[in-house]
Amino acid sequence: MHITVTREEVTHLREVVMQSCHCVCFMRMSPLDHARRMCLCLCVQAEAVPMVMDAVMWALPQAEFGLRQS
């Protein structure tokens, strides 16, 4: 699961993700657009995806989501 936000929102995004789901297996940050935006790559169980997305949508409605199918 990929979530993209501005660099100013990174700390808030990490807090929201960690509070909404305690089953995060992996988290990686990657800079985009010369670090004006950041992409958070999460590895979570499939059943936790809706819970994380819901929490992030409420806290950061401008966040962009992407899912990677395995």
CNS distance restraints for C-alpha pairs under 8 A (distance, minus, plus):
assign (resid   1 and name CA) (resid  41 and name CA) 5.88 0.50 0.50
assign (resid   1 and name CA) (resid  42 and name CA) 5.19 0.50 0.50
assign (resid   1 and name CA) (resid  43 and name CA) 6.42 0.50 0.50
assign (resid   1 and name CA) (resid  44 and name CA) 7.61 0.50 0.50
assign (resid   1 and name CA) (resid  49 and name CA) 7.76 0.50 0.50
assign (resid   1 and name CA) (resid  65 and name CA) 7.42 0.50 0.50
assign (resid   1 and name CA) (resid  66 and name CA) 5.91 0.50 0.50
assign (resid   1 and name CA) (resid  67 and name CA) 4.55 0.50 0.50
assign (resid   1 and name CA) (resid  68 and name CA) 5.95 0.50 0.50
assign (resid   2 and name CA) (resid  39 and name CA) 6.45 0.50 0.50
assign (resid   2 and name CA) (resid  40 and name CA) 5.62 0.50 0.50
assign (resid   2 and name CA) (resid  41 and name CA) 4.64 0.50 0.50
assign (resid   2 and name CA) (resid  42 and name CA) 6.24 0.50 0.50
assign (resid   2 and name CA) (resid  65 and name CA) 5.72 0.50 0.50
assign (resid   2 and name CA) (resid  66 and name CA) 4.85 0.50 0.50
assign (resid   2 and name CA) (resid  67 and name CA) 6.03 0.50 0.50
assign (resid   2 and name CA) (resid  68 and name CA) 7.66 0.50 0.50
assign (resid   3 and name CA) (resid  39 and name CA) 5.59 0.50 0.50
assign (resid   3 and name CA) (resid  40 and name CA) 5.14 0.50 0.50
assign (resid   3 and name CA) (resid  41 and name CA) 6.63 0.50 0.50
assign (resid   3 and name CA) (resid  63 and name CA) 6.52 0.50 0.50
assign (resid   3 and name CA) (resid  64 and name CA) 5.55 0.50 0.50
assign (resid   3 and name CA) (resid  65 and name CA) 4.71 0.50 0.50
assign (resid   3 and name CA) (resid  66 and name CA) 6.40 0.50 0.50
assign (resid   4 and name CA) (resid  37 and name CA) 6.82 0.50 0.50
assign (resid   4 and name CA) (resid  38 and name CA) 5.58 0.50 0.50
assign (resid   4 and name CA) (resid  39 and name CA) 4.28 0.50 0.50
assign (resid   4 and name CA) (resid  40 and name CA) 6.17 0.50 0.50
assign (resid   4 and name CA) (resid  63 and name CA) 5.70 0.50 0.50
assign (resid   4 and name CA) (resid  64 and name CA) 5.02 0.50 0.50
assign (resid   4 and name CA) (resid  65 and name CA) 6.55 0.50 0.50
assign (resid   5 and name CA) (resid   9 and name CA) 6.14 0.50 0.50
assign (resid   5 and name CA) (resid  10 and name CA) 6.66 0.50 0.50
assign (resid   5 and name CA) (resid  13 and name CA) 7.95 0.50 0.50
assign (resid   5 and name CA) (resid  37 and name CA) 5.59 0.50 0.50
assign (resid   5 and name CA) (resid  38 and name CA) 5.56 0.50 0.50
assign (resid   5 and name CA) (resid  39 and name CA) 6.61 0.50 0.50
assign (resid   5 and name CA) (resid  62 and name CA) 7.43 0.50 0.50
assign (resid   5 and name CA) (resid  63 and name CA) 5.18 0.50 0.50
assign (resid   5 and name CA) (resid  64 and name CA) 6.76 0.50 0.50
assign (resid   6 and name CA) (resid  10 and name CA) 6.84 0.50 0.50
assign (resid   6 and name CA) (resid  36 and name CA) 6.01 0.50 0.50
assign (resid   6 and name CA) (resid  37 and name CA) 4.12 0.50 0.50
assign (resid   6 and name CA) (resid  38 and name CA) 5.95 0.50 0.50
assign (resid   7 and name CA) (resid  35 and name CA) 6.94 0.50 0.50
assign (resid   7 and name CA) (resid  36 and name CA) 5.70 0.50 0.50
assign (resid   7 and name CA) (resid  37 and name CA) 5.07 0.50 0.50
assign (resid   7 and name CA) (resid  38 and name CA) 5.73 0.50 0.50
assign (resid   9 and name CA) (resid  13 and name CA) 6.08 0.50 0.50
assign (resid  10 and name CA) (resid  14 and name CA) 6.23 0.50 0.50
assign (resid  10 and name CA) (resid  38 and name CA) 7.17 0.50 0.50
assign (resid  11 and name CA) (resid  15 and name CA) 6.27 0.50 0.50
assign (resid  12 and name CA) (resid  16 and name CA) 6.17 0.50 0.50
assign (resid  13 and name CA) (resid  17 and name CA) 6.15 0.50 0.50
assign (resid  13 and name CA) (resid  56 and name CA) 7.02 0.50 0.50
assign (resid  13 and name CA) (resid  60 and name CA) 7.48 0.50 0.50
assign (resid  14 and name CA) (resid  18 and name CA) 6.12 0.50 0.50
assign (resid  15 and name CA) (resid  19 and name CA) 6.07 0.50 0.50
assign (resid  16 and name CA) (resid  20 and name CA) 6.01 0.50 0.50
assign (resid  16 and name CA) (resid  55 and name CA) 6.67 0.50 0.50
assign (resid  16 and name CA) (resid  56 and name CA) 6.42 0.50 0.50
assign (resid  16 and name CA) (resid  59 and name CA) 7.32 0.50 0.50
assign (resid  17 and name CA) (resid  21 and name CA) 6.10 0.50 0.50
assign (resid  17 and name CA) (resid  52 and name CA) 6.13 0.50 0.50
assign (resid  17 and name CA) (resid  55 and name CA) 7.40 0.50 0.50
assign (resid  17 and name CA) (resid  56 and name CA) 7.05 0.50 0.50
assign (resid  18 and name CA) (resid  22 and name CA) 6.08 0.50 0.50
assign (resid  18 and name CA) (resid  24 and name CA) 7.50 0.50 0.50
assign (resid  20 and name CA) (resid  51 and name CA) 6.82 0.50 0.50
assign (resid  20 and name CA) (resid  52 and name CA) 5.94 0.50 0.50
assign (resid  20 and name CA) (resid  55 and name CA) 6.34 0.50 0.50
assign (resid  21 and name CA) (resid  48 and name CA) 6.90 0.50 0.50
assign (resid  21 and name CA) (resid  51 and name CA) 7.24 0.50 0.50
assign (resid  21 and name CA) (resid  52 and name CA) 6.39 0.50 0.50
assign (resid  23 and name CA) (resid  44 and name CA) 6.24 0.50 0.50
assign (resid  23 and name CA) (resid  45 and name CA) 7.09 0.50 0.50
assign (resid  23 and name CA) (resid  48 and name CA) 7.64 0.50 0.50
assign (resid  24 and name CA) (resid  42 and name CA) 6.93 0.50 0.50
assign (resid  24 and name CA) (resid  43 and name CA) 6.04 0.50 0.50
assign (resid  24 and name CA) (resid  44 and name CA) 4.95 0.50 0.50
assign (resid  24 and name CA) (resid  45 and name CA) 7.68 0.50 0.50
assign (resid  25 and name CA) (resid  42 and name CA) 7.55 0.50 0.50
assign (resid  25 and name CA) (resid  43 and name CA) 5.38 0.50 0.50
assign (resid  25 and name CA) (resid  44 and name CA) 5.81 0.50 0.50
assign (resid  26 and name CA) (resid  41 and name CA) 7.84 0.50 0.50
assign (resid  26 and name CA) (resid  42 and name CA) 5.68 0.50 0.50
assign (resid  26 and name CA) (resid  43 and name CA) 4.92 0.50 0.50
assign (resid  26 and name CA) (resid  44 and name CA) 7.37 0.50 0.50
assign (resid  27 and name CA) (resid  40 and name CA) 6.79 0.50 0.50
assign (resid  27 and name CA) (resid  41 and name CA) 5.56 0.50 0.50
assign (resid  27 and name CA) (resid  42 and name CA) 4.69 0.50 0.50
assign (resid  27 and name CA) (resid  43 and name CA) 6.51 0.50 0.50
assign (resid  28 and name CA) (resid  40 and name CA) 5.69 0.50 0.50
assign (resid  28 and name CA) (resid  41 and name CA) 5.04 0.50 0.50
assign (resid  28 and name CA) (resid  42 and name CA) 6.72 0.50 0.50
assign (resid  29 and name CA) (resid  38 and name CA) 6.56 0.50 0.50
assign (resid  29 and name CA) (resid  39 and name CA) 5.67 0.50 0.50
assign (resid  29 and name CA) (resid  40 and name CA) 4.66 0.50 0.50
assign (resid  29 and name CA) (resid  41 and name CA) 6.28 0.50 0.50
assign (resid  30 and name CA) (resid  38 and name CA) 5.67 0.50 0.50
assign (resid  30 and name CA) (resid  39 and name CA) 5.12 0.50 0.50
assign (resid  30 and name CA) (resid  40 and name CA) 6.53 0.50 0.50
assign (resid  30 and name CA) (resid  41 and name CA) 7.84 0.50 0.50
assign (resid  31 and name CA) (resid  35 and name CA) 4.59 0.50 0.50
assign (resid  31 and name CA) (resid  36 and name CA) 7.42 0.50 0.50
assign (resid  31 and name CA) (resid  37 and name CA) 6.20 0.50 0.50
assign (resid  31 and name CA) (resid  38 and name CA) 4.62 0.50 0.50
assign (resid  31 and name CA) (resid  39 and name CA) 6.31 0.50 0.50
assign (resid  32 and name CA) (resid  36 and name CA) 6.44 0.50 0.50
assign (resid  32 and name CA) (resid  37 and name CA) 5.11 0.50 0.50
assign (resid  32 and name CA) (resid  38 and name CA) 5.48 0.50 0.50
assign (resid  32 and name CA) (resid  39 and name CA) 6.87 0.50 0.50
assign (resid  33 and name CA) (resid  37 and name CA) 6.09 0.50 0.50
assign (resid  44 and name CA) (resid  48 and name CA) 6.34 0.50 0.50
assign (resid  44 and name CA) (resid  49 and name CA) 6.78 0.50 0.50
assign (resid  45 and name CA) (resid  49 and name CA) 6.89 0.50 0.50
assign (resid  47 and name CA) (resid  51 and name CA) 7.90 0.50 0.50
assign (resid  48 and name CA) (resid  52 and name CA) 6.29 0.50 0.50
assign (resid  49 and name CA) (resid  53 and name CA) 6.05 0.50 0.50
assign (resid  50 and name CA) (resid  54 and name CA) 5.97 0.50 0.50
assign (resid  51 and name CA) (resid  55 and name CA) 6.32 0.50 0.50
assign (resid  52 and name CA) (resid  56 and name CA) 6.17 0.50 0.50
assign (resid  53 and name CA) (resid  57 and name CA) 5.96 0.50 0.50
assign (resid  54 and name CA) (resid  58 and name CA) 6.32 0.50 0.50
assign (resid  55 and name CA) (resid  59 and name CA) 6.27 0.50 0.50
assign (resid  56 and name CA) (resid  60 and name CA) 5.46 0.50 0.50
assign (resid  56 and name CA) (resid  61 and name CA) 7.12 0.50 0.50
assign (resid  56 and name CA) (resid  63 and name CA) 7.45 0.50 0.50
assign (resid  57 and name CA) (resid  61 and name CA) 4.64 0.50 0.50
assign (resid  57 and name CA) (resid  62 and name CA) 7.66 0.50 0.50
assign (resid  57 and name CA) (resid  63 and name CA) 7.02 0.50 0.50
